[in-house]
Amino acid sequence: MKILKLFLMTLFVPMVMLAHSLSVTSSYEDGELFIESFFGDGNPCKGCTFKIKNGQKEVFTNKLGDDGSFEQSVELKTPFDVHVNGGMGHWADLTIDGDEMEDKSESMNSSNATMNSIDETKIRQIIRSELNKQNTKIETMIAKNKSNLEKMLVGLGYILGIFGLWQLLAQRLQK
């Protein structure tokens, strides 16, 4: 009976652990802070607290909504770190670098003068391009979580193999 309990624990505990890995995405443009956080199984981090730190100094704290996201105008100085606490020891960190945001704002300012001459199809192309970049980041995070599952299953296979060899050796020694 103890062997069955041990087997069930080694089978299900890694799956539960993967379900609770925490990921976070964030952006900060034109004073607008956007944060989204979700667990490895795709469920949002509902009501999770987050902190914005500039170095070691905490400059802003709040909670994510029921959809695991937060969007609000906040005056922050880049670069800063986003720390999401998912509870029970689950957390995720992300650094927002100020150089990227400055480059984007400079290009936006230079293009504001010509914005009136851009047609709707050009705007749609720009939006699609930016969304594809974001989708690539999300797909990378999903692939990372899948590779963790594969590693856990391989590890479980090794454990079961060692357990089987141990049982075979124990039976032969008893004879």
N, C-alpha and C positions, 0 to 999 in steps of 0.2 A: 504494500500500500504506500509506503514511503517513496518507493521508486516511482510510482505513478504520479504522486504529488510533485516530486522533483522534475519529472518529465513535463508535466503541465506548466509548471512555473517557468522552466527554461523555454517553453514554446510561446507563452503568452506575454511574459514580462517585457521582452524586447519590443513587441508590437505596441504595448501601452506606452513605452518610453518614446517611441517614434511619434506617436500621436500627439505628444505634448511638446515637441520641439517648436520653438517660436521664431518667426521671421518678422522683419520690419522693413518697410519701405517709407521713404520720406522725401519731401522736396520743400524748398523755400525760395519763392520768387516774388518779387515786388511786395515784400512784407506779409505774404500769405504763407502760412505754415500748413503743410498737409502731411499727415502721418497715417499709415495703415499697417496693422499688425494682425497676423494670423498664425494658427498652429499648423503643424506638419500635415494634419489631416484635412486642412482647408477651412476649418471652423475659425470665425473671427475671434479675436481676443476682446471679448465683451467687457466693457467697464474697467479695463486694465489701466493702471496708473502709468504715466510717463513723466520723465524729467528731461529738461533741456539744460545741459551744462556747458559753460564756456570755461574750459580748463577744469579746475576743481570747483568752481563756483556754480551753484545751481541758480539759473536765471529764470526758469519758468517750469511749472508743474501743472498737470491737469489729468483728466481721464478720457479714455477713448469711448466712443459711443457704442451702441448695441451692434453696429455693423463693423466694429473694430477699427473705426477711422476717426480722425479729428481734422477739422479744417477751420482755420480762424486767422484773422489778421493779428500778427504779433510782431512787435519791434524787437529784432534780435540782431546781434553782431556775429557775423560769420568769421571763422569757422566755429561750429559748435557740435556737440554730441547729443544724440537722442538715445535715451535709455528707457526701454519699455519693460515693465515688471508684470509678468503673466501670472504671478503667484506660485506658491509651492516650489520656489527655487528656479522657475523658468523665467529667463530674461533674454533680451536681445538689444544690441547696441548698433548704432549707425552714426557715422560722422558726415556732416554736411560741410563741404569745403567751400569757402568763400570765393576762391578763384573762378570756379565754374560759373557761379551765379553772376559774378561781375562781367565775365565774358559774354554771357547771355544777355545781360541788361545793356551792355554796350552795343551789341548787334541789334537789339530791339530798338534802341534809341536812333541808330543810324537808319533803320528801315522804317521808322514811323513817318518820315517825310514822304516816302514812296508808297505808303500803305493804301492811299486812296486809289492808286493806279493798278493795284493787284486785283485780278478778277477772282471770282468764286472758286474756279477750278484750281487755281494756284494755292488759295487758302486751304482747300481740301487736301491737296498734295502735301502741304507743310504739316497739317494736322496728322495725316496718315503716317508721315515720316516720324514724327515725334512719338506717336502711339506705338509704332513698330519698335522703337528704341526701348520704351517702357515694357512692352511685351517680351522683348528679348531678356531683359533683366528678370522678369517674373519666371519665364521659362527656365532660366539658369538656376534660380532658387528651387524650382520644382524638381529639376534634374538632380540637383545636389541632394535633395531629400530622398529621391528614388535610389541614388547610389548608396545612401546610408542604409536603406532597407536591404539592398542586395548584400552589403557587407555584414549586416546582422544575420541574414539567412545563411550566409557562408559560415559565419562563426557558429551558428546553431548546428550546422552540419558537422563541423569539426567536433563540437561538444558531444553530439550524439554518436559520432564515430568513436571517439575516445571512450564514451560510456559503453558502447557495444563491445569494444576490445577488452575493457575492464571486466565486463560480465563474462565474456568468453574465457578469459584467463582465470577468473574466479571459479567457473564451472570445472575447468580442467584441473585446477589445484585441489578441488574437493574430491575428485575421483581417485 
